[in-house]
Amino acid sequence: MSVASRRQSASFVEAARVALSSLWSSKLRSFLTLLGVILATATLIAVMGVIHGMDVYITQQVSDMGASGFRVRRIGILGQVEPKRLLELLKKNPQLTKEEYEFLTSQAQYTSQIGMETGRNVAVRFGNSEVKDVQLEGYTPNMAAISNIQTDAGRFFVDGENRRRAAVTVIGDDLREKFFSGADPLGKTIFLDARPFEIIGVSKKLGSVFGQSRDNFAWIPIEMYFKMYGSRSGIGFNAIALDPALIHKAQDEIRMLLRAYRHLQPGEEDNFGIFASDSLLDIWQQITGVIAATAVAIVSVFMVVGGVVIMNIMLAVVTERTHEIGIRMAVGARQEDIMQQFLIESVLVCLLGGMIGIVCSCGIGKVFSLFVSSFAMQFSVMSIVSAFLCSTLIGVIFGFLPARNAARLDPIEALARE
C-alpha cells in the first residue's frame, strides 16, 4: 500500500472516530437529528413489506385455480369502472344460468372441468347461538378440485349428495369456533336460514384481511341451494383448461359457445365476461404500483425534511466547533480532511437512522401480524439495501454544505473564536 493510500485510510478512520465521538457526546441532539431519517426509513420498508406481502398473498389466493384456471361472470370488468358503464352492463348482460352451464359442460372440448357457484348472506343458528351475515355458497362438487379447497376435518360433498339435494354443509373455521369451541362439529346439525343441515366437513382456516374474516361461510351442494332460493341470479362459472398452454383456446371456446347459445351476431359485443387468474394479478399489480408510487413520494418528503434537519444541525455544529476546526487546521489538517470529517459525521447520522428505521420496521411487522393473520409483511433485501442507499445519499447531499463551510473557514479567524 502506498504512503498516500495509508494516509487516506488513516485520515478516514480518524474522521470516523471523531465523528462518532461527537455524536456520542450529544446523544439527544443526535437522536433528534436522525429522527426524520428513522421515520422515513421505517415507513419505506414497512410499506414495501406490506405491498410485497399482499402481492404474495394475492398471488397464492388467485392462483388457487392455477395457471389453467379462468372464470366466467355476468360482468367481466376488472378494476375501476364508471357507474354509468356499470349500469349499462347490468341492463344489457343477462344472468348466467344453470342451462348455460349444462350446455358448456356438454360441448366444451378444451376444458377439463367446469364448476358452478352462487351465494348470498344468511343467518346461521346452532342451539341458542346465532351468527348473522354468514356467506352461504352453493357449489358444484367439482369446485373442491377447481379451486383447491382443503378441509381441516371431514370432507367435501360429492356428486350423489348434490343430485339428491342432500342437506349437508362444509363450514368455515369461524362457525366452528362460535358454535363448537373445540368440540367435534362433524355430524352436528346447524340451521342455515332456518333449514337444518348436517355438518360433514370443516374448511382449512383461511385467516383474515385487515380485520375482515375469510372463514365466516358455509358451503352446500348447489342443487340444494337452487331448491331453497332458485337458480336465476348470482351464478358464476369457474373452469380449468386441459393444459396451461391451452388456456386461451379454452377461453375462446367458452366465449364462442356462450355467444352461440345466446344468439349473439358477429360484431355484437359479449354480454358476459371471461377472465383468467393473470388478469386479476395484472389489476392487483396496477393497484399496488400506484400505492408504492404514492408511498415513495411520501417517504421522499420525509427524507427531504430529515435531510434539512440534518443540514441545520450540522451547520450549528460547525459554528460550535469553529475553534476546534481552527486548531486542527493549525496543526496541519487540510481542507479535504475537515470536509471529510463532517461528511462522514453526516453520513453516519443517516446510516444510524437507517439502521434504527430497519429495526423499527421489523417491530411494525410483528405488530402487523397480530392484526392480520392471513398474510405477513415480506421484507426484501432490495428494500433494505434501498433504505441504506437512500440514507447514505441524504447524508452526503445535506451534509455537503456544512462540510464545505467548515473546510473553508480561515484558520486565524477560527482560532480567534471561543
N, C-alpha and C positions, 0 to 999 in steps of 0.2 A: 504494500500500500504506500502511495507517495506521501510526501510531507504535507502537501496541500489537502489530500484526502483525509489524512489523520487529523489535520487541523479543523477541517469542516465537520468531521464526525464529532470531535471533542466539543466544538462550538455548539453543535446541535444538542448534544447530551446536556451541556451546561445550560443552554437556553431552556430546555425542557425541565431541568431541575429547578431553575429559578422560577419558571412559570408555575410549577406545581407548588413550590413553597409559597408563592404569592397567593395562589388560590386557597391554600390551606390556612393561611394566616387570616383570611377574611371569608370564613365559611358561609355566613348568612348572605353576604353580598354576592358570593359566587353562586349560591343556590338561587337567589332571586334573578341573577343574570341568566342562568341556564333554564329557568322555569318555562320560558316560551318555547325553547327547543325541546324540552321534555314533553310538553303538551302536543307540539306538532308531530314529534316522532311517534308518541304513543297513539295519537289519533290516526296517523297514516298507516301504521302497522295493524292497528285494530280494525280499521275499515277494510283494508285489503284482506285481512284474515277472515272477516265476516263474508265478504264477497266471494273469496275463494272457497270458503266452507259451504256457502249456499250453492255455488257452481257445482261442487262435488255432489251435494245432496240432491239438487235438481236433476243432475245427470243420472244419478242412481235411480231416482223415482221415475223419471220419464222413460229411462231405458228398461223399466220392468217388462216392457214388451219387446225389448231387444232391438237390434238393428233391422229386423224384418217386420216390425210392427207398424201399423198405421190405424187411424181412426176415421170413421165416417160420422158426421154430425149434421144436424139440421142447418146450422150456420157455421161456416168454416173460417170465419175471420179471426186471426190471431193478433194480439197486441191492441193498440189503440184503434178505436172506430168512432166515427162521428155518430151522434144519436140519430140524426136523420137517416143515415145509411142503415143503421141497425133496424129502425122502424120499417124501412123499405124491405129489408130481408125477412123480417118477421111476417110481413104481409105476403111476400112472394113465395117464401120457402115453406112447403108443407111439412108436417111432421113425418119423420121416418116411421115405418110401420112394420108390424110383425110379418105381413105378407111379403114386403120387400126383402126382409131378412131371409125368409124361406126361399124366395126366388134367387137371391145372391148365393146362398149356400148350395143350391142345386145346380147353378150354372157356372160358378167361378172355377177356373182351372189353375190359376197361379197362386191361390191361397191354400194353406194347409188347414187353417181353422178360421172361422168367423164366429165371434161371440156377440151377444146382445145384452144390454144393460139399461136400466131405468131406475128412478128413485124419487124419494120425497122425504120430508121430515115428519116424524111421528112421535107419539109418547109411548114409552116402554114401562111396563109395570111388572114387579115381582113381589108377591105378598103385599105389604103395606107401603113399599117403596116405589117411587115413580121417577123416571127421568124423561124430561121433555126435550124436544128438538134433537132427537136421535135420527141420524141419517139411515133410512131404510133403503137398501139397494136390492133390486131384483136382478139376478144374474143367471145366464145360462151356465150349466155345469162346466163347460169348457173354458170359462173365464178364469178358472183357477190356473190353468196351464198358460193361457194367453197373457195374463197379467202377472204371472209368477206369484200367485197368492200362496202364502205359507201359514199353516196353522200351528199354534203352540200346543194345543191339545185337541183330541178328536180328529175330525175330518171335514172335508167339503162335501156338499151334497152331490148326488150322481144323477145320471140321465133318468133312471127309473123314478126317482123321487120327483124330478121335475115334471115328467109326463103325467104322473098321477096327482100332481099338485099337492105334494106332501107338505104338511105344516112343520117344517124343520128350519133351523136357522143356525148360522155361524155368527157369533157376536164378537165385538171388539173388546179390548182389554179394559176400557172404561166401565162397560157394563158388568164385566166380571168383578172388578174391584168394588163397584157400587152395590151389587146385589149379593155377592157370594163371599167376598173378603177372605180369600184363602181357601174356601171350601171348593169342592169339585162341582163345577156347573153342569157337566155333561149329564144328559138325561133329565135335567130340570125343565120345568115349563115356565116360560115368561109370556107376557101378553104384549103383542105388537099392535098398537092401535086397537086395543080391546079384544084381539084374537089370540088364542093360545098357540104357542109354538114350542116344540121341543128343541133344546139346545143340543146340537150334535158336534159342534166344534167351536174353538176359540182362536181367533186370529193372532198371529205373532204381533207383539207390541210394535207400533209404528212411531210413537212419541208425539211431540207437539212442535208447532212452529209459531214463535212469538206468542206463546200462551194459548194458541188455538189447538186443541187436541185433535189428533187424526185417528183416535181409537174409539170415537163415540158413534158406533154404527152397528147395524145388524144386517146380515145378508140372507136372502131367502131365494128359493127357486123362482125364476122369472114367471113361470106359468101360474104359480101361486099368487105372485104379485098381480098378474093380469086378472086373476079371478077376483081379487079384492078391489082393484082400482080401475080395471080396464086397460086396453093396450093402445090408446090413441094419443098419448102425449109423452114427451120426455125420453123417447127411446134413442139410443146410440149404438153404433156397431163398432167393434174392435176386431181387427183382422191380423193374421200373421201370413206373410208371403212364404212360399215354399223355400226360398233361399234369399239371403240379403241382396244378392246380385239381381234378383227378380222383383224387388220391391216396387220399382217404377212401373214395370209391366203389370204387376198385381193391382196397383192403384189405377192405372189406365183401364184395366179390365173392369174393375168395380165401377169406375166412372161410366164406362160405356154401357154396362148392364143396367145401371140405375137410370141413366138417361133414356135408354130404350124402354124400360118399364114405365117411366113417366111420360113417354111420348114427346120428348123434347126434340125440336127441329134442329138441323145443322146451323151453327152460328148462334143459337139461342144459349144464353148464359145458364150455367149449372144452378139449380135451385137446391143445392146441398153442398156440403164441404167435406173435403178429404185432406188430411194432413198426417204426416209421419212424425216420429219422435224427433228427428233432426230439425223439423220446422219449429217445434216447441223450444228446442235448445237454442236455435238462432234468435228467436224472440227474447228468450231469457238473457242471452248474452248481450243483446242490444240494450236491454234494461240495465243490466249490471255495468255495461260500458258507460252509460250516462251517469249512473251512481258513482262509479270510480272517477270519472272526469270531474264531477262536482266535488267529490271528496278531495281530490288532488288540488283543486282550486282553493278550497277552504284551508287545507293544510299549507299551501303556499303562502296564504295570507298570514297564518300562524308563524311560519318560518321567517317571513319578512319582518313581522313585528318582533319576534325573538331576536333577529339579527340587528335590528335598530336598537333594541335594548342593550345588546352586547356591545355595539359600537359606542353608545353613550357611556356605558360603564367603563369601557376601555379608555375612552377619552378622559374620563375623570381619573382613572388610574394613572395615565400618563402625566396628568397635572400633579397628582400627589407624589409621584416618584421622579419628578424632574431633577431634584438634587442627586438622587441615586444614579440617574442616567448620566448626569454630568460627571460623576465620579468614575463611572465605567468608561466614559469617553476619555477621561483624563489619563487613565491607566492603560489605554491602548485599544479599547473596543471600537470597532469600525461601525459605520452606519449600517452595513449589512447585518452585523451581529445584533445591534439594537432592534432593527426591524424584524429579524428572525425571532428574537425572544418574544416580542409582543404578538407576532403572528402565531407562534406556537402556543402562546397562552390563550389566544382567542380560539384556535382550533381545538385545544384540549378542553376548554369550557364546553364547546359544542359537542365534541365527541363524548364527553362525560354525560352531557344532557341526553345525547342519543342513546347511550347505554342504559341510563335510568329509564328513558322512554320505552325501550325494548322490554325491560323488566316489568314496567307498569302495564304494557300491552299484554304480557303473559298473565298478569293478575286480572286484567279485564277479561281475558279468555276464560279464566277459571270461574269468574262471576257469571259470565255469559252462559256457560254450560249449566249453571244452576237453574236458569230460567228457560233455556231452550234445550230440551233433551234430545231432539230428533237429529240435530247436526251440530258439529263443533267448529269453532274457528280454526282455519287451516293457515298456519304461519309458514310462508315460503322463504327459502333462502334469499330469493331475489328481493323480497320486500325488506328484509333485514339489511342486506347489502345496500339497497337503495337508501334506506334511512341513514346508514353510516356515511354514504357518499354525500347525501344532502347536508348532513351535519358538518362534514368537513368543508364543503363548498361555502356554507353560510359563514363558518369561522374565517375562511380565507377572504371572502368578499367584504364582510363587515368588520373584519379586523385589520384590513389593509390601511384604511385612513388613519386610525390611531397609531398603527405601527410606523407609518410614514412620518407622521407628526413627531413621534418620539425620535426617529432616526435623524430628522432634520434640525433638532434642537442645537443651538450654539453651546458648546461645552462651557464657555466662560459664563454666559448668562444662566445656564442651568446650574452651575456651581454656586452662583450668587444667590439662588433661591433657597429658602428654608422650608 
